[in-house]
């Protein structure tokens, strides 16, 4: 009888973990897809759709202005690839979009000139299967870029951000960390 109880408990734990893993996989890929859709709107300069998606976001005018003037195309700025991590403090998925231009400084990593950085905080509702944008911000200045860069770099090392777990479990290899704007960012906080 004791063995039957142990077997039931172990089975319950295994089924519970499998459901949680599946729920996380569904939420992760839904949020990733939503972020990629927004990235495509930005790269194709769909100004009206972007304005609707970011109604209460500071600096949205700056982003619309860049897209209207096609600054990204003229000055060879490119959007980064899909980049998502988990924020355990807010129980949300953070999707980051940034436009940058690589600067050769004689090293393999180089430096980056950032035009803008967009951070989207997604929440996934398991019952309705809907994604909501809980928070979004557009950064466009040196101070904002520096704070973002440090927090973003930490996401590569913190286990709670799940980058390594997702890489191993779902083969979702995160892109390399972005280069800093100036070399001082690496050594000075």
C-alpha positions in Angstrom: 0.0 0.0 0.0 2.9 2.3 0.8 4.4 1.8 -2.6 1.0 2.6 -4.3 0.9 5.9 -2.4 4.4 6.8 -3.5 3.6 5.9 -7.1 0.5 8.1 -7.1 2.5 11.0 -5.6 5.3 10.7 -8.2 2.8 10.4 -11.1 1.0 13.5 -9.9 4.3 15.5 -9.7 5.4 14.3 -13.2 2.0 15.2 -14.7 2.0 18.5 -13.0 5.5 19.4 -14.2 4.6 18.3 -17.7 1.6 20.6 -17.8 3.6 23.5 -16.4 6.4 23.0 -19.0 3.8 22.8 -21.8 2.0 25.9 -20.5 5.3 27.8 -20.3 6.2 26.6 -23.9 2.9 27.8 -25.2 3.2 31.2 -23.4 6.8 31.7 -24.5 6.2 31.0 -28.2 3.0 33.1 -28.2 4.9 36.1 -26.8 7.8 35.5 -29.1 5.5 35.5 -32.1 3.7 38.7 -30.9 7.1 40.4 -30.6 8.2 39.3 -34.0 5.0 40.7 -35.5 5.7 44.1 -33.9 9.3 44.0 -35.2 8.0 43.4 -38.7 5.7 46.4 -38.4 8.6 48.5 -37.4 10.9 47.2 -40.1 8.3 47.7 -42.8 7.5 51.2 -41.5 3.7 50.6 -40.9 3.3 53.9 -39.0 -0.4 53.8 -38.5 -0.4 50.2 -37.0 2.6 51.1 -34.8 0.8 54.2 -33.5 -2.2 52.0 -32.5 0.0 49.4 -30.8 1.8 52.0 -28.7 -0.9 54.4 -27.7 0.3 55.2 -24.1 4.0 54.9 -24.7 6.4 57.8 -24.2 8.5 58.7 -27.2 6.2 57.1 -29.7 6.5 60.3 -31.8 10.3 59.7 -32.0 9.7 56.2 -33.4 7.1 57.4 -35.9 9.4 60.2 -37.0 12.2 57.7 -37.6 10.0 55.5 -39.7 8.5 58.4 -41.6 11.9 59.7 -42.5 13.3 56.2 -43.0 16.4 57.1 -41.0 17.1 53.5 -40.4 17.6 52.8 -44.1 19.7 55.9 -44.9 22.1 55.5 -42.0 22.3 51.6 -42.2 20.7 50.9 -38.8 19.3 47.4 -38.5 16.8 45.8 -36.1 18.1 43.0 -33.9 16.8 39.5 -34.2 14.1 38.1 -31.9 15.2 38.5 -28.3 13.0 37.5 -25.3 13.6 36.6 -21.7 11.5 36.1 -18.6 11.2 38.7 -15.8 10.5 36.7 -12.7 9.8 39.8 -10.6 6.9 40.8 -12.8 5.9 37.4 -14.0 6.2 38.7 -17.6 8.0 38.0 -20.8 10.3 40.9 -21.9 10.7 41.3 -25.7 13.4 43.7 -26.8 13.6 45.4 -30.2 16.5 47.8 -30.9 17.9 49.5 -34.0 21.6 49.8 -34.0 24.6 50.4 -36.2 27.8 48.4 -35.6 31.0 50.5 -35.1 34.4 48.9 -35.6 36.7 49.6 -32.7 39.3 47.1 -33.6 37.8 44.3 -31.4 35.6 41.3 -32.4 32.7 42.6 -30.3 32.9 46.2 -31.5 30.6 49.0 -30.4 27.0 49.9 -31.3 25.3 53.2 -32.1 21.7 52.8 -30.9 18.9 54.7 -32.6 16.2 53.4 -30.3 15.4 50.5 -27.9 11.9 49.2 -27.3 11.1 47.0 -24.4 7.7 45.2 -24.4 6.4 43.4 -21.2 4.0 40.7 -22.3 1.6 38.7 -20.1 0.1 35.6 -21.3 -3.4 34.6 -20.0 -3.5 30.8 -20.1 -7.4 30.7 -19.9 -8.1 33.1 -22.8 -4.8 32.3 -24.7 -4.4 36.1 -25.2 -1.3 38.2 -24.8 -1.4 41.7 -23.3 1.3 44.3 -23.4 1.5 45.2 -19.7 4.2 47.8 -20.2 6.2 49.3 -23.1 8.9 51.9 -23.3 10.9 53.4 -26.1 14.4 54.6 -25.2 16.2 57.2 -27.4 18.9 58.7 -25.3 22.3 57.8 -23.9 21.2 57.5 -20.3 18.3 55.2 -21.2 20.5 53.1 -23.4 23.1 52.6 -20.7 20.5 51.6 -18.0 18.9 49.2 -20.5 22.2 47.7 -21.6 23.2 46.8 -18.0 19.9 45.3 -17.2 19.9 43.4 -20.5 23.4 42.1 -19.9 22.2 40.7 -16.5 19.4 38.8 -18.2 22.1 36.6 -19.8 23.5 35.5 -16.4 20.4 35.3 -14.1 18.8 31.9 -14.0 15.4 33.4 -13.3 15.4 35.0 -16.8 15.4 31.5 -18.3 17.6 32.2 -21.3 19.7 29.1 -20.7 16.8 26.9 -19.8 14.9 27.8 -23.0 18.1 27.2 -25.0 18.4 23.7 -23.6 14.7 22.8 -23.6 13.4 24.5 -26.7 16.6 25.1 -28.7 15.8 28.8 -28.5 19.4 30.1 -28.5 19.5 33.7 -27.4 21.3 36.1 -29.7 24.7 37.3 -28.4 24.5 40.3 -26.0 24.6 43.6 -27.9 27.9 45.6 -27.9 28.0 48.7 -25.7 27.9 52.3 -27.1 31.3 53.1 -25.6 34.0 50.9 -24.0 33.5 52.5 -20.6 30.1 50.7 -20.2 32.0 47.4 -19.9 34.1 48.5 -16.9 32.3 51.3 -15.1 28.8 51.2 -13.6 
